[in-house]
Amino acid sequence: MALFKKKAAGKPGEWFYCLEHRKVEEGPECPAKDRMGPYPTRAEAEHAMETAAERNVQWENDPRWHDSSARGGDDG
């Protein structure tokens, strides 16, 4: 067990979304592995999961991720 726990550093006005507690935090309260952000506003942090879902759809439909030559497919 550690004698001293390192407090996560953050700046006032930075907002995060905690994946474990499913809540918005001003400044990082939870470990980095459990949070998304920083976001410039509370509202953006509140919509972190929706933003991530939208980006996942964009990435899934990005032709650069579905390049047949990168997967060993035939080009011709």
C-alpha positions, 0 to 999 in steps of 0.5 A: 500500500502506498503511503502517499496517494498522488492526487490527479492534477487538473485545472479549474474549468476542465470537465471530465466524465467518469466512466466508473461513477457515470458522473461529470467532474470538474477537474479530475477526481477519478483515475485517468483510466476511468475518465474521458476528457478534458472537455471545455464545458460541463455540457460537453462532458455530460454528452461524452458517451454520445460524442464517443458513440458518434465518433465510433460510427464515423471511424467505422465508416472511414474508408481508411480503416477498411483498406483491402490492401492493409488486410491482405485483400486483392487490389485488382 
